[in-house]
Amino acid sequence: MTKLLEEAIHALRNLPDDEQDAAADALFVYISSDERQYQLRPDQVAEVHRIRRALRDGTTRLATTAEVSALRKKSRL
């Protein structure tokens, strides 16, 4: 097992059960499909980890539906 996979599994152990199950489902889908050709680079993986930590510790948050709607309206998307 690679060091990166070990780190990911270690991080997953700290997540709630439902999130661990979602990650396991995603891993099984990855293993059983041709989507293996699409991989995150190590810097992208690190960015995902950074964002997840920020969401967990409350230093950032996801936009609400109303905020996304307002942005779309403002930018005419």
C-alpha positions as CSV (number, residue, x, y, z in Angstrom):
1,M,0.0,0.0,0.0
2,T,1.3,3.4,-0.9
3,K,2.0,6.1,1.7
4,L,-0.7,8.3,0.2
5,L,-3.4,5.6,0.4
6,E,-2.4,4.8,4.0
7,E,-2.8,8.5,4.8
8,A,-6.2,8.6,3.1
9,I,-7.4,5.6,5.0
10,H,-6.1,7.1,8.3
11,A,-8.0,10.3,7.5
12,L,-11.2,8.3,6.7
13,R,-11.1,6.5,10.0
14,N,-11.8,9.9,11.7
15,L,-14.9,10.5,9.6
16,P,-18.5,9.6,10.6
17,D,-19.6,6.1,9.6
18,D,-21.9,7.3,6.8
19,E,-19.0,9.3,5.2
20,Q,-16.7,6.2,5.6
21,D,-19.3,4.1,3.8
22,A,-19.6,6.7,1.0
23,A,-15.8,6.7,0.6
24,A,-15.8,2.9,0.5
25,D,-18.5,2.9,-2.1
26,A,-16.5,5.4,-4.2
27,L,-13.4,3.2,-3.9
28,F,-15.3,0.1,-5.0
29,V,-16.7,2.0,-8.0
30,Y,-13.2,3.1,-8.9
31,I,-11.8,-0.4,-8.6
32,S,-14.6,-1.9,-10.7
33,S,-14.8,0.6,-13.5
34,D,-12.7,2.1,-16.3
35,E,-12.7,5.4,-14.4
36,R,-9.2,4.5,-13.1
37,Q,-7.9,6.6,-16.0
38,Y,-9.2,9.7,-14.2
39,Q,-7.0,10.3,-11.2
40,L,-6.3,13.3,-9.0
41,R,-2.8,14.5,-8.9
42,P,-1.2,14.5,-5.5
43,D,-1.6,18.3,-5.3
44,Q,-5.3,17.9,-6.1
45,V,-5.7,15.3,-3.4
46,A,-3.9,17.6,-0.9
47,E,-6.3,20.4,-1.9
48,V,-9.3,18.1,-1.2
49,H,-7.9,17.3,2.2
50,R,-7.3,21.0,3.0
51,I,-10.9,21.9,2.0
52,R,-12.4,19.0,4.0
53,R,-10.4,20.0,7.1
54,A,-11.5,23.6,6.7
55,L,-15.1,22.5,6.4
56,R,-14.8,20.3,9.5
57,D,-13.1,23.0,11.6
58,G,-15.5,25.7,10.5
59,T,-13.0,28.0,8.8
60,T,-14.9,27.7,5.6
61,R,-18.4,26.6,4.5
62,L,-20.3,25.6,1.4
63,A,-22.4,28.2,-0.3
64,T,-26.2,27.9,0.4
65,T,-28.7,27.4,-2.4
66,A,-29.7,31.0,-2.1
67,E,-26.1,32.2,-2.4
68,V,-25.6,30.1,-5.5
69,S,-28.8,31.3,-7.1
70,A,-27.9,34.9,-6.4
71,L,-24.5,34.4,-8.0
72,R,-26.0,32.8,-11.0
73,K,-28.5,35.6,-11.4
74,K,-25.8,38.2,-10.9
75,S,-23.4,36.6,-13.5
76,R,-26.3,35.6,-15.8
77,L,-25.4,31.9,-15.8
